[in-house]
Amino acid sequence: MTNAAVIYYSSTGQVHELAVAAATAAEKAGAEVRLRRVAELAPAEAIAANPGWTAHHEATKNIEPASLDDLTWADVILFGSPTRFGLPAAQLKQFIDTTGGLWAQGALVDKVVSSFTSTSSTHGGQESTILALNNTFYHWGAIIVPPGYADEVQFAPSNGNPYGASSVSAHGEARPTEDNLASMRFQATRCVEVAAALRRGRHTD
């Protein structure tokens, strides 16, 4: 069985919804799945000042936090983050920065990886956030699997991002559309299928 870890950060819930869609699709594609959130770094007073942030923080507190073991266990890793000035959120970046030991051991080589994001506005940094995350995966020697335009859902009006599934939150007022969620499901399924194909290929050598 293919192991898939969906590791994400979400403050008010948009990226969380994409992550849940990814985890559900990966499981449906035959993978064993771990859905993990990274640790919150923001001070309590900042969270308390935003009702949406407070509500989401409370609603997801029982989701297990991500660990390095999740990375070594996984054949597929999907990372999700909202954009922060065109870059991944510090919370996810901090977790990624703890992977130096695994990188030094070569433990992340040939992992199938992919990224997804959410922005406040349509041109708010979706592509640059995903590309910034991908910089890490080049160093790992991982295999980046984007959704591309490999499925009809990618041509839906609210999608069109070949780098990774994404949504627009309209400053926290909007949720991911069904097209966004379908794009996320396709991306996760594609990653599981590619990882399974790689495993089959190795077993026939």
Contacts in CASP RR format, 6 or more apart in sequence:
PFRMAT RR
TARGET T0000
AUTHOR 0000-0000-0000
METHOD contacts of the structure
MODEL  1
MTNAAVIYYSSTGQVHELAVAAATAAEKAGAEVRLRRVAELAPAEAIAAN
PGWTAHHEATKNIEPASLDDLTWADVILFGSPTRFGLPAAQLKQFIDTTG
GLWAQGALVDKVVSSFTSTSSTHGGQESTILALNNTFYHWGAIIVPPGYA
DEVQFAPSNGNPYGASSVSAHGEARPTEDNLASMRFQATRCVEVAAALRR
GRHTD
1 30 0 8 1.000
1 31 0 8 1.000
1 32 0 8 1.000
2 29 0 8 1.000
2 30 0 8 1.000
2 31 0 8 1.000
2 32 0 8 1.000
2 75 0 8 1.000
2 76 0 8 1.000
2 192 0 8 1.000
2 195 0 8 1.000
2 196 0 8 1.000
2 199 0 8 1.000
3 31 0 8 1.000
3 32 0 8 1.000
3 33 0 8 1.000
3 34 0 8 1.000
3 73 0 8 1.000
3 74 0 8 1.000
3 75 0 8 1.000
3 76 0 8 1.000
4 23 0 8 1.000
4 26 0 8 1.000
4 27 0 8 1.000
4 31 0 8 1.000
4 32 0 8 1.000
4 33 0 8 1.000
4 34 0 8 1.000
4 74 0 8 1.000
4 75 0 8 1.000
4 76 0 8 1.000
4 77 0 8 1.000
4 78 0 8 1.000
4 188 0 8 1.000
4 191 0 8 1.000
4 192 0 8 1.000
4 195 0 8 1.000
5 33 0 8 1.000
5 34 0 8 1.000
5 36 0 8 1.000
5 66 0 8 1.000
5 70 0 8 1.000
5 71 0 8 1.000
5 73 0 8 1.000
5 74 0 8 1.000
5 76 0 8 1.000
5 77 0 8 1.000
5 78 0 8 1.000
6 19 0 8 1.000
6 22 0 8 1.000
6 23 0 8 1.000
6 26 0 8 1.000
6 33 0 8 1.000
6 34 0 8 1.000
6 35 0 8 1.000
6 36 0 8 1.000
6 78 0 8 1.000
6 80 0 8 1.000
6 188 0 8 1.000
7 36 0 8 1.000
7 37 0 8 1.000
7 38 0 8 1.000
7 66 0 8 1.000
7 70 0 8 1.000
7 77 0 8 1.000
7 78 0 8 1.000
7 79 0 8 1.000
7 80 0 8 1.000
7 92 0 8 1.000
7 95 0 8 1.000
8 15 0 8 1.000
8 16 0 8 1.000
8 18 0 8 1.000
8 19 0 8 1.000
8 36 0 8 1.000
8 37 0 8 1.000
8 38 0 8 1.000
8 79 0 8 1.000
8 80 0 8 1.000
8 81 0 8 1.000
8 92 0 8 1.000
9 15 0 8 1.000
9 37 0 8 1.000
9 38 0 8 1.000
9 80 0 8 1.000
9 81 0 8 1.000
9 82 0 8 1.000
9 88 0 8 1.000
9 89 0 8 1.000
9 91 0 8 1.000
9 92 0 8 1.000
10 16 0 8 1.000
10 19 0 8 1.000
10 37 0 8 1.000
10 56 0 8 1.000
10 60 0 8 1.000
10 82 0 8 1.000
10 118 0 8 1.000
11 42 0 8 1.000
11 50 0 8 1.000
11 53 0 8 1.000
11 56 0 8 1.000
11 57 0 8 1.000
11 82 0 8 1.000
11 89 0 8 1.000
12 50 0 8 1.000
12 52 0 8 1.000
12 53 0 8 1.000
12 56 0 8 1.000
12 169 0 8 1.000
12 172 0 8 1.000
13 56 0 8 1.000
13 60 0 8 1.000
14 82 0 8 1.000
14 118 0 8 1.000
14 167 0 8 1.000
14 169 0 8 1.000
14 172 0 8 1.000
14 174 0 8 1.000
14 175 0 8 1.000
14 176 0 8 1.000
15 80 0 8 1.000
15 81 0 8 1.000
15 82 0 8 1.000
15 116 0 8 1.000
15 117 0 8 1.000
15 118 0 8 1.000
16 37 0 8 1.000
16 56 0 8 1.000
16 60 0 8 1.000
17 167 0 8 1.000
17 175 0 8 1.000
17 176 0 8 1.000
17 181 0 8 1.000
18 80 0 8 1.000
18 116 0 8 1.000
18 118 0 8 1.000
18 165 0 8 1.000
18 167 0 8 1.000
18 176 0 8 1.000
18 180 0 8 1.000
18 181 0 8 1.000
18 184 0 8 1.000
19 35 0 8 1.000
19 78 0 8 1.000
19 80 0 8 1.000
19 116 0 8 1.000
20 35 0 8 1.000
21 176 0 8 1.000
21 181 0 8 1.000
21 184 0 8 1.000
21 185 0 8 1.000
21 188 0 8 1.000
22 78 0 8 1.000
22 116 0 8 1.000
22 165 0 8 1.000
22 184 0 8 1.000
22 185 0 8 1.000
22 187 0 8 1.000
22 188 0 8 1.000
23 33 0 8 1.000
23 35 0 8 1.000
23 188 0 8 1.000
24 185 0 8 1.000
25 184 0 8 1.000
25 185 0 8 1.000
25 186 0 8 1.000
25 188 0 8 1.000
25 189 0 8 1.000
26 33 0 8 1.000
26 76 0 8 1.000
26 78 0 8 1.000
26 188 0 8 1.000
26 189 0 8 1.000
26 191 0 8 1.000
26 192 0 8 1.000
27 33 0 8 1.000
28 189 0 8 1.000
29 188 0 8 1.000
29 189 0 8 1.000
29 192 0 8 1.000
29 193 0 8 1.000
30 192 0 8 1.000
31 75 0 8 1.000
31 76 0 8 1.000
31 192 0 8 1.000
34 64 0 8 1.000
34 70 0 8 1.000
34 73 0 8 1.000
34 74 0 8 1.000
35 63 0 8 1.000
35 64 0 8 1.000
36 63 0 8 1.000
36 64 0 8 1.000
36 65 0 8 1.000
36 66 0 8 1.000
36 67 0 8 1.000
36 70 0 8 1.000
37 60 0 8 1.000
37 63 0 8 1.000
37 64 0 8 1.000
37 65 0 8 1.000
37 66 0 8 1.000
38 65 0 8 1.000
38 66 0 8 1.000
38 91 0 8 1.000
38 92 0 8 1.000
38 94 0 8 1.000
38 95 0 8 1.000
39 65 0 8 1.000
39 66 0 8 1.000
39 91 0 8 1.000
39 94 0 8 1.000
39 95 0 8 1.000
40 47 0 8 1.000
40 57 0 8 1.000
40 91 0 8 1.000
41 90 0 8 1.000
41 91 0 8 1.000
41 94 0 8 1.000
42 91 0 8 1.000
46 53 0 8 1.000
47 53 0 8 1.000
47 54 0 8 1.000
47 57 0 8 1.000
48 54 0 8 1.000
52 172 0 8 1.000
66 95 0 8 1.000
68 98 0 8 1.000
68 99 0 8 1.000
68 102 0 8 1.000
70 77 0 8 1.000
71 77 0 8 1.000
71 99 0 8 1.000
71 102 0 8 1.000
71 107 0 8 1.000
71 108 0 8 1.000
71 111 0 8 1.000
72 102 0 8 1.000
72 107 0 8 1.000
74 111 0 8 1.000
75 111 0 8 1.000
75 112 0 8 1.000
75 195 0 8 1.000
75 199 0 8 1.000
76 111 0 8 1.000
76 112 0 8 1.000
76 113 0 8 1.000
76 114 0 8 1.000
76 191 0 8 1.000
76 192 0 8 1.000
76 195 0 8 1.000
77 111 0 8 1.000
77 112 0 8 1.000
77 113 0 8 1.000
77 114 0 8 1.000
77 142 0 8 1.000
78 113 0 8 1.000
78 114 0 8 1.000
78 115 0 8 1.000
78 116 0 8 1.000
78 187 0 8 1.000
78 188 0 8 1.000
78 191 0 8 1.000
79 88 0 8 1.000
79 92 0 8 1.000
79 96 0 8 1.000
79 113 0 8 1.000
79 114 0 8 1.000
79 115 0 8 1.000
79 116 0 8 1.000
79 133 0 8 1.000
80 88 0 8 1.000
80 92 0 8 1.000
80 115 0 8 1.000
80 116 0 8 1.000
80 117 0 8 1.000
80 133 0 8 1.000
81 88 0 8 1.000
81 89 0 8 1.000
81 91 0 8 1.000
81 92 0 8 1.000
81 115 0 8 1.000
81 117 0 8 1.000
81 129 0 8 1.000
81 133 0 8 1.000
82 89 0 8 1.000
82 117 0 8 1.000
82 118 0 8 1.000
82 119 0 8 1.000
82 129 0 8 1.000
82 169 0 8 1.000
83 89 0 8 1.000
83 117 0 8 1.000
83 118 0 8 1.000
83 119 0 8 1.000
83 120 0 8 1.000
83 124 0 8 1.000
83 125 0 8 1.000
83 126 0 8 1.000
83 128 0 8 1.000
83 129 0 8 1.000
84 90 0 8 1.000
86 124 0 8 1.000
86 125 0 8 1.000
86 128 0 8 1.000
86 129 0 8 1.000
86 132 0 8 1.000
87 93 0 8 1.000
87 128 0 8 1.000
87 129 0 8 1.000
87 132 0 8 1.000
88 96 0 8 1.000
88 117 0 8 1.000
88 129 0 8 1.000
88 132 0 8 1.000
88 133 0 8 1.000
92 133 0 8 1.000
96 133 0 8 1.000
96 136 0 8 1.000
99 108 0 8 1.000
99 136 0 8 1.000
99 140 0 8 1.000
101 107 0 8 1.000
102 108 0 8 1.000
103 139 0 8 1.000
103 140 0 8 1.000
106 140 0 8 1.000
108 140 0 8 1.000
108 141 0 8 1.000
108 142 0 8 1.000
109 140 0 8 1.000
109 141 0 8 1.000
109 142 0 8 1.000
110 141 0 8 1.000
110 142 0 8 1.000
110 143 0 8 1.000
110 198 0 8 1.000
111 140 0 8 1.000
111 142 0 8 1.000
111 143 0 8 1.000
112 142 0 8 1.000
112 143 0 8 1.000
112 145 0 8 1.000
112 191 0 8 1.000
112 194 0 8 1.000
112 195 0 8 1.000
112 198 0 8 1.000
113 137 0 8 1.000
113 140 0 8 1.000
113 142 0 8 1.000
113 143 0 8 1.000
113 144 0 8 1.000
113 145 0 8 1.000
113 191 0 8 1.000
114 144 0 8 1.000
114 145 0 8 1.000
114 146 0 8 1.000
114 147 0 8 1.000
114 164 0 8 1.000
114 187 0 8 1.000
114 188 0 8 1.000
114 190 0 8 1.000
114 191 0 8 1.000
115 129 0 8 1.000
115 130 0 8 1.000
115 133 0 8 1.000
115 134 0 8 1.000
115 163 0 8 1.000
115 164 0 8 1.000
116 130 0 8 1.000
116 164 0 8 1.000
116 165 0 8 1.000
116 166 0 8 1.000
116 184 0 8 1.000
116 187 0 8 1.000
117 125 0 8 1.000
117 126 0 8 1.000
117 129 0 8 1.000
117 130 0 8 1.000
117 164 0 8 1.000
117 165 0 8 1.000
117 166 0 8 1.000
118 126 0 8 1.000
118 166 0 8 1.000
118 167 0 8 1.000
118 168 0 8 1.000
118 169 0 8 1.000
118 176 0 8 1.000
119 125 0 8 1.000
119 126 0 8 1.000
119 129 0 8 1.000
119 166 0 8 1.000
119 167 0 8 1.000
119 168 0 8 1.000
119 169 0 8 1.000
120 168 0 8 1.000
120 169 0 8 1.000
120 170 0 8 1.000
120 171 0 8 1.000
120 172 0 8 1.000
121 168 0 8 1.000
121 170 0 8 1.000
121 171 0 8 1.000
122 168 0 8 1.000
126 161 0 8 1.000
126 163 0 8 1.000
126 166 0 8 1.000
127 161 0 8 1.000
127 163 0 8 1.000
130 161 0 8 1.000
130 163 0 8 1.000
130 164 0 8 1.000
130 166 0 8 1.000
131 163 0 8 1.000
134 144 0 8 1.000
137 144 0 8 1.000
138 144 0 8 1.000
143 194 0 8 1.000
143 198 0 8 1.000
145 190 0 8 1.000
145 191 0 8 1.000
145 194 0 8 1.000
146 162 0 8 1.000
146 163 0 8 1.000
146 164 0 8 1.000
146 187 0 8 1.000
147 154 0 8 1.000
147 161 0 8 1.000
147 162 0 8 1.000
147 163 0 8 1.000
147 164 0 8 1.000
147 165 0 8 1.000
147 183 0 8 1.000
147 186 0 8 1.000
147 187 0 8 1.000
147 190 0 8 1.000
148 154 0 8 1.000
148 162 0 8 1.000
148 163 0 8 1.000
148 164 0 8 1.000
149 155 0 8 1.000
149 160 0 8 1.000
149 162 0 8 1.000
150 186 0 8 1.000
150 190 0 8 1.000
151 186 0 8 1.000
151 190 0 8 1.000
153 159 0 8 1.000
153 179 0 8 1.000
153 182 0 8 1.000
153 183 0 8 1.000
153 186 0 8 1.000
154 160 0 8 1.000
154 161 0 8 1.000
154 162 0 8 1.000
154 183 0 8 1.000
154 186 0 8 1.000
156 179 0 8 1.000
156 182 0 8 1.000
156 183 0 8 1.000
157 179 0 8 1.000
158 167 0 8 1.000
158 168 0 8 1.000
158 177 0 8 1.000
158 179 0 8 1.000
158 180 0 8 1.000
159 165 0 8 1.000
159 166 0 8 1.000
159 179 0 8 1.000
159 180 0 8 1.000
159 183 0 8 1.000
160 183 0 8 1.000
161 183 0 8 1.000
164 183 0 8 1.000
164 187 0 8 1.000
165 180 0 8 1.000
165 183 0 8 1.000
165 184 0 8 1.000
165 186 0 8 1.000
165 187 0 8 1.000
166 180 0 8 1.000
166 183 0 8 1.000
167 174 0 8 1.000
167 175 0 8 1.000
167 176 0 8 1.000
167 177 0 8 1.000
167 180 0 8 1.000
168 174 0 8 1.000
169 175 0 8 1.000
176 184 0 8 1.000
END
